[in-house]
Amino acid sequence: MNSTPPQLITYVDRLAGTVTGVREMLDTPLSGMFGGIHLLPYFTPFDGVDAGFDPRDHTRIDPRLGSWDDVRALSEGATVMSDVIVNHVSAESDAFQDVRRRGDASPHAPMFLTLDAVFPDGAREDDLARIYRPRPGLPFTVMELGGRKRLVWTTFTAEQVDIDLRTDQAWDYLTSVIDALAAGGVTMLRLDAVGYTGKQAGTDCFMTAATDRYTKRILEMAHARGLQVLLEVHGHFTQQIEIARSVDYVYDFALPPLVLHALHAHDLRPLAQWLTVRPDNTVTVLDTHDGIGIVDVGESDLKPGIAGLLAPAQIDALVEAIHDASGGTSRLATGAAASNLDLYQVNCTYYDAVGADDRAYLLARLLQLMVPGIPQVYYVGLFAGRNDLELLRATGVGRDVNRHHYTAAEIAVELERPIVRAQGELLRLRAAHLAFDGEFTADVSDTTGTLTWVHGAHRVELGFDIVARDFALTATDGDAVRRWTAGELLDAR
């Protein structure tokens, strides 16, 4: 196995039901595909208002999913990544409930952010208007704390209360979380929503100098425990390049929309530009639990005057192309049509975003697997899943359209689909071939390209045509040569 094999990213309950069930799936029938796994929040509770990203207790596994012993057993065969939810905790947590009862008399009171904690002299209109938030409106919720009405800082939802990283209480809390994960066999940490932690008067309260200090402190804590850190930030593409210099890994959130633009607009030029400047210490994705990011390739108020990888008209065309390709189902889950009104994403499975076209989807996945970094495959994407309109109607949460609950019977059927089997073969190649420890080169024109990895006698080369949605893949080990085309992979039995 090479040094950067693919990872699976999944909810425990929506794939296999328990941590032990996930381990059994990695052993069989997904054997050889993945060298690591990112378990989306499995803490207590895993099924809160934000699918686990609102833990009442971030140090305990929800007993319905398993135990720390189960995670340690999983870590014996795969690198395990878990989330450290840095910015907030559940409003139902014991600590915040104590603050609601006792107000400033609670020993936990300093840990939680209110408006006046950041603006002790009061906030003017322009102070509030400049605060960056991923959803419409201001990030405050009126709550009664110790009998007094306060404006509590809630960046995401009213059930997720922001913590104040200027306080010892917040760091005691985060230390307890990281210690629990390290003891449980986790070796990679994903810092969730860390960009919002550095609230400072006179700034937009996003990716501030304070954020940099907090990130560095967490990084030092992680490294002291032998852990690596993945930073999760959506923003202008130049920010990812800057951040990558100071952490172990960043996401390549630009890749998914650029590949979709190439497939729908028959235009590889923005992707070619990105390949010349992108950092290599990335976790690459196509689909994620949060939808398809758009802000990562566009202009941004965070970097005024600097163009994005796609022009505004190209982004508008891409969003409409996704909606058309999905038969309009993504439109039902995005923007004002659904709750969680994130400003930077389209809620859609990646398979539906390419019109459920097996050849386009396989090419997209192959482009992801060939780009430098650790490829991470979302569980719905692994099964080339369709938009789950039934779940969307049941919850009204836009992102749930891409968060299907799979049964064991469904998985057995999905694994026999040609597109799923073809992905499996490519994932096994990416996991095992030693060429991916070597040098990467890219030669990309307007509509065609060649991506190549070479490590001594080991070579993997992809030639592709974005208009024809076709490719030829060659893998060489010494004198042994294997070749695939899209048609051969999809027709294989």
C-alpha positions in Angstrom: 0.0 0.0 0.0 1.3 3.5 -0.8 1.7 6.2 1.8 -1.6 8.1 0.9 -4.3 5.5 0.3 -7.9 6.6 0.1 -10.1 7.2 3.1 -13.8 6.5 3.5 -15.9 9.3 5.2 -19.1 8.1 6.7 -21.8 8.4 9.4 -21.7 5.3 11.5 -25.4 5.0 11.7 -26.2 5.7 8.1 -23.8 3.1 6.7 -23.4 0.1 9.1 -25.2 1.0 12.3 -22.3 0.5 14.6 -18.5 1.2 14.7 -18.0 -2.6 14.7 -20.2 -2.8 11.6 -18.1 -0.2 9.9 -14.9 -2.2 10.7 -16.5 -5.4 9.2 -17.4 -3.5 6.0 -13.8 -2.3 5.6 -12.6 -5.8 6.0 -15.2 -7.2 3.6 -16.7 -6.2 1.2 -14.6 -3.0 0.9 -11.3 -4.7 1.5 -8.3 -3.2 -0.2 -10.1 0.1 -1.0 -9.3 2.2 2.0 -6.4 2.8 4.3 -8.3 5.2 6.5 -11.7 6.3 7.6 -13.2 9.5 8.8 -16.0 8.8 11.2 -18.4 11.7 11.2 -19.6 12.7 14.7 -20.4 9.6 16.7 -20.5 11.4 20.0 -23.4 11.8 22.4 -25.8 12.2 20.8 -25.1 11.4 17.1 -28.6 12.4 16.0 -29.0 15.9 17.3 -30.2 18.9 15.4 -27.0 18.9 13.2 -26.3 15.2 12.7 -23.8 15.0 15.5 -22.1 18.4 15.1 -23.9 19.5 18.2 -22.6 17.1 20.9 -23.9 17.3 24.4 -20.8 15.3 25.4 -17.9 15.3 22.9 -15.8 12.9 25.0 -18.3 10.0 25.0 -19.4 7.8 22.1 -23.1 7.4 21.8 -23.6 3.9 23.2 -26.1 3.1 20.5 -23.1 3.2 18.1 -20.4 1.4 20.2 -17.6 2.1 22.6 -14.0 3.5 22.6 -12.9 -0.1 22.5 -14.6 -0.5 19.1 -12.8 2.6 17.8 -9.5 1.2 19.0 -10.2 -2.1 17.2 -11.0 -0.1 14.1 -7.8 1.8 14.3 -5.8 -1.4 14.3 -6.5 -1.8 10.6 -7.1 1.8 9.4 -6.1 5.4 10.2 -9.1 6.8 12.0 -10.0 10.5 11.7 -12.5 12.2 14.0 -13.9 15.7 14.3 -13.0 18.2 16.9 -15.9 20.6 16.9 -13.9 23.7 17.9 -16.4 26.5 17.6 -19.4 25.3 19.5 -21.2 22.8 21.7 -24.8 21.8 22.1 -27.1 24.2 24.0 -28.3 21.0 25.8 -24.8 20.3 27.2 -24.5 20.1 30.9 -22.2 23.1 31.1 -24.4 25.4 29.1 -27.5 24.3 30.9 -25.8 25.2 34.2 -25.2 28.7 32.7 -28.8 29.0 31.7 -29.8 28.3 35.3 -27.2 30.3 37.1 -25.9 32.9 34.7 -22.6 34.5 35.6 -22.6 32.6 38.8 -21.9 29.4 36.9 -18.2 28.4 36.7 -18.8 27.6 33.0 -20.1 31.1 32.2 -16.8 32.4 30.7 -16.7 29.5 28.2 -19.7 30.7 26.2 -19.8 33.7 23.9 -22.3 36.5 24.2 -22.4 39.7 22.1 -20.9 41.8 24.9 -18.0 39.4 25.3 -16.7 40.5 22.0 -18.1 44.1 22.0 -17.9 45.2 25.6 -18.5 48.8 24.6 -21.4 47.9 22.4 -21.6 47.1 18.7 -22.4 49.6 16.0 -24.4 48.8 12.9 -21.3 48.4 10.7 -19.7 46.1 13.3 -22.6 43.7 13.1 -23.0 44.0 9.3 -19.5 42.9 8.6 -19.6 39.7 10.6 -19.1 36.8 8.3 -21.6 34.0 8.6 -22.3 31.0 6.4 -26.1 31.6 6.6 -28.4 34.6 6.3 -28.9 36.8 9.3 -26.9 37.7 12.4 -25.2 35.0 14.5 -27.1 35.7 17.8 -29.9 34.1 19.6 -31.8 35.7 22.5 -31.6 33.4 25.6 -32.3 33.8 29.3 -29.1 33.2 31.3 -29.6 33.3 35.1 -32.8 35.2 34.7 -31.3 37.8 32.3 -32.0 38.0 28.6 -28.7 37.8 26.7 -27.6 37.7 23.0 -25.8 34.4 22.8 -23.4 33.9 19.9 -24.7 31.1 17.7 -22.9 31.0 14.4 -24.7 28.0 12.9 -28.0 27.2 14.7 -29.7 28.3 17.9 -28.9 24.9 19.3 -25.2 25.3 18.8 -23.6 27.7 21.2 -20.2 29.2 20.4 -17.4 28.9 22.9 -14.9 31.6 23.9 -11.3 30.4 23.2 -9.9 33.3 25.1 -10.8 31.5 28.3 -9.2 28.7 30.3 -12.5 26.9 30.5 -12.7 26.6 26.7 -9.2 25.1 26.5 -9.8 22.7 29.4 -12.8 21.5 27.4 -10.9 21.2 24.1 -8.1 19.4 25.9 -10.5 16.9 27.3 -11.9 16.2 23.8 -8.5 15.7 22.2 -7.3 13.5 25.0 -10.4 11.3 24.7 -9.9 10.9 21.0 -6.2 10.2 21.3 -6.9 7.5 24.0 -9.6 6.0 21.7 -7.2 5.3 18.8 -7.9 8.3 16.7 -4.7 9.6 14.9 -6.1 12.4 12.7 -8.2 15.3 13.8 -10.5 17.3 11.6 -10.9 20.8 13.0 -14.5 21.6 12.3 -15.6 25.3 11.9 -12.3 26.5 13.4 -12.4 29.6 11.0 -15.2 31.1 13.1 -13.5 30.9 16.5 -11.5 34.1 16.3 -14.2 36.7 17.1 -12.6 40.1 17.4 -14.1 43.6 17.4 -13.1 45.5 14.3 -12.9 42.4 12.1 -15.4 40.2 10.2 -14.8 37.6 12.9 -13.6 34.9 10.4 -10.1 33.6 9.9 -8.7 36.4 12.1 -5.3 36.6 13.7 -6.8 35.0 16.8 -8.0 32.1 14.7 -4.4 31.6 13.6 -3.2 31.5 17.3 -5.9 29.1 18.3 -5.2 26.8 15.4 -1.5 26.8 16.2 -2.2 25.9 19.8 -4.5 23.0 18.8 -1.8 21.9 16.3 0.8 21.8 19.1 -1.5 19.9 21.4 -2.2 17.3 18.6 1.4 16.9 17.6 2.3 16.4 21.3 -0.1 13.4 21.3 1.1 12.0 18.0 -1.9 13.2 16.0 -2.2 15.0 12.6 -4.5 17.8 11.9 -6.8 18.5 8.9 -8.2 22.1 8.8 -11.7 22.6 7.4 -12.2 26.0 6.0 -14.4 27.2 3.2 -13.3 30.4 1.5 -11.3 32.0 -1.3 -8.9 29.5 -2.9 -5.9 31.5 -2.0 -6.7 31.0 1.7 -6.3 27.2 1.3 -2.9 27.8 -0.2 -1.9 30.1 2.7 -3.3 27.8 5.4 -1.7 24.7 3.9 1.7 26.1 4.8 1.0 25.9 8.6 -1.0 22.7 9.1 -0.7 19.1 8.2 -3.6 19.0 5.8 -6.3 21.2 4.2 -9.2 20.2 2.1 -9.1 20.6 -1.7 -12.6 22.0 -1.8 -12.0 23.6 -5.2 -11.7 20.3 -7.0 -15.3 19.2 -6.9 -16.8 22.3 -8.6 -13.9 22.6 -11.0 -14.5 19.0 -12.2 -18.2 19.7 -12.5 -17.5 22.8 -14.5 -15.2 20.9 -16.8 -17.8 18.2 -17.4 -20.8 20.5 -17.9 -19.0 23.4 -19.7 -16.4 21.3 -21.6 -13.7 23.5 -20.2 -10.7 22.3 -18.4 -8.9 25.6 -18.2 -9.9 26.5 -14.6 -8.9 23.0 -13.4 -5.6 23.3 -15.2 -5.0 26.6 -13.5 -5.7 25.1 -10.1 -3.4 22.2 -10.7 -0.5 24.6 -11.1 -1.0 26.4 -7.7 -2.8 24.0 -5.4 -1.0 22.6 -2.3 -0.2 18.9 -2.2 -0.9 18.4 1.5 -4.6 18.1 0.9 -7.5 15.8 1.5 -9.3 15.6 -1.9 -13.0 15.2 -2.1 -15.8 15.2 -4.7 -18.8 14.8 -2.4 -19.1 15.6 1.3 -21.8 15.5 4.0 -22.1 19.3 3.5 -23.0 19.4 -0.2 -21.0 20.7 -3.1 -19.0 23.9 -2.2 -19.2 26.9 -4.6 -17.5 29.6 -2.6 -14.2 27.9 -2.8 -13.9 28.7 -6.6 -15.5 32.1 -6.7 -14.8 35.7 -5.7 -15.0 36.4 -2.0 -15.5 39.4 0.3 -12.7 37.8 2.3 -10.3 38.5 -0.5 -11.6 41.7 -2.2 -10.3 42.4 -5.6 -8.8 38.9 -6.2 -10.6 36.9 -8.9 -11.8 33.4 -8.2 -11.0 30.3 -10.2 -14.4 30.7 -11.9 -16.0 34.0 -12.9 -19.5 34.9 -11.5 -21.2 34.0 -14.7 -19.5 30.6 -14.8 -20.6 29.9 -11.2 -24.2 30.8 -12.1 -24.0 28.5 -15.1 -22.5 25.7 -13.0 -25.2 25.9 -10.3 -27.9 25.8 -13.0 -26.2 22.9 -14.7 -26.2 20.9 -11.5 -29.9 21.7 -10.9 -30.7 20.6 -14.5 -28.6 17.5 -14.3 -30.4 16.4 -11.1 -33.8 16.9 -12.7 -34.4 19.8 -10.4 -34.1 17.7 -7.2 -31.1 19.6 -6.0 -33.1 22.9 -6.3 -35.6 21.5 -3.8 -32.7 21.0 -1.3 -30.8 24.2 -1.8 -31.2 27.8 -0.7 -34.6 29.1 0.4 -36.2 25.8 -0.5 -34.8 24.1 2.6 -33.4 24.9 6.1 -29.7 25.1 6.8 -29.4 27.9 4.3 -25.7 27.7 3.7 -24.6 30.4 1.3 -21.8 28.4 -0.2 -23.1 25.1 -1.3 -25.5 23.2 -3.6 -27.1 20.3 -1.8 -26.9 17.3 -4.2 -25.2 14.0 -4.5 -22.3 14.1 -6.9 -23.8 11.3 -9.0 -26.9 13.4 -9.6 -24.8 16.5 -10.2 -23.4 14.8 -13.3 -26.9 13.6 -14.4 -26.4 10.0 -13.1 -24.1 9.5 -16.1 -21.8 6.5 -15.2 -19.0 7.5 -17.6 -18.9 11.1 -16.3 -19.0 10.0 -12.7 -16.3 7.5 -13.2 -14.1 10.1 -14.9 -14.7 12.6 -12.1 -13.7 10.0 -9.5 -10.6 9.1 -11.4 -9.6 12.7 -11.6 -9.9 12.9 -7.8 -7.8 9.8 -7.4 -5.1 11.0 -9.7 -4.6 14.4 -8.1 -2.0 14.7 -5.3 -3.3 14.3 -1.7 -5.3 11.8 0.3 -8.5 10.9 -1.6 -11.5 10.9 0.6 -14.7 9.2 -0.6 -18.1 9.9 0.9 -20.2 6.9 1.6 -23.1 8.1 -0.6 -20.6 8.7 -3.4 -19.1 5.2 -3.0 -22.5 3.8 -3.9 -23.1 6.4 -6.6 -26.2 7.5 -4.6 -29.1 9.5 -5.8 -30.8 12.4 -4.1 -32.9 11.2 -1.2 -36.1 13.2 -1.6 -38.0 11.0 0.9 -35.5 11.9 3.7 -35.5 15.6 2.6 -39.3 15.7 2.8 -39.2 14.0 6.2 -36.7 16.4 7.8 -36.9 19.6 5.7 -33.1 19.8 6.0 -31.5 20.5 2.6 -28.2 18.6 3.3 -30.2 15.4 4.1 -30.8 14.9 0.4 -27.2 13.6 0.4 -27.3 11.7 3.7 -29.1 8.5 2.9 -29.6 5.8 5.5 -28.4 2.6 3.9 -29.7 -0.8 4.9 -27.7 -3.9 4.7 -29.9 -5.2 1.9 -29.5 -1.9 -0.1 -25.7 -2.1 0.3 -25.7 -5.7 -1.1 -27.5 -4.5 -4.2 -25.5 -1.3 -4.7 -22.2 -3.3 -4.6 -23.2 -5.2 -7.7 -23.8 -2.1 -9.8 -21.2 -1.6 -12.6 -20.4 2.0 -11.5 -19.8 0.9 -7.9 -17.7 -2.1 -8.9 -15.7 0.1 -11.2 -15.0 2.6 -8.4 -13.9 -0.2 -6.2 -11.4 -1.3 -8.7 -10.0 2.2 -9.1 -9.8 2.6 -5.3 -7.9 -0.6 -4.9 -5.4 0.6 -7.6 -5.0 4.0 -5.8 -4.5 2.3 -2.5 -1.9 -0.3 -3.6 0.1 1.1 -6.5 3.5 2.5 -5.5 3.6 5.0 -8.3 1.5 7.3 -6.0 4.6 7.7 -3.8 6.5 9.3 -6.7 6.3 12.4 -8.8 3.1 13.9 -10.3 2.8 15.7 -13.6 -0.1 17.2 -15.4 -0.5 18.2 -19.0 -4.0 19.7 -19.5 -5.5 21.6 -22.5 -8.9 23.0 -23.0 -10.7 19.6 -23.2 -8.1 16.9 -22.9 -5.4 16.0 -20.4 -2.8 13.6 -19.2 -2.1 13.0 -15.5 0.9 10.9 -14.6 2.6 9.4 -11.5 6.0 7.9 -11.7 8.1 6.2 -8.9 11.0 4.3 -10.3 9.6 1.4 -12.3 6.1 2.1 -11.1 3.9 4.3 -13.3 0.2 5.2 -13.5 -1.0 7.4 -16.4 -4.4 8.8 -17.2 -5.3 10.2 -20.6 -8.8 11.7 -20.7 -11.3 13.7 -22.9 -13.8 15.8 -20.9 -16.1 16.2 -23.9 -16.3 12.5 -24.8 -16.3 11.7 -21.0 -13.8 9.0 -21.8 -10.4 7.9 -20.6 -7.6 5.4 -20.9 -5.7 4.4 -17.7 -2.4 2.5 -17.7 -0.7 1.1 -14.6 2.9 -0.3 -14.9 4.9 -2.2 -12.4 8.2 -3.2 -14.1 7.3 -5.3 -17.0 3.7 -5.8 -15.9 1.2 -3.5 -17.6 -2.6 -3.1 -17.0 -4.9 -1.0 -19.0 -8.5 0.2 -18.6 -11.0 2.3 -20.5 -14.3 3.7 -19.2 -16.2 1.2 -21.2 -14.2 -1.8 -20.1 -14.5 -0.9 -16.4 -18.3 -0.3 -16.7 -18.9 -3.4 -18.8 -16.8 -5.7 -16.6 -18.7 -8.5 -14.8 
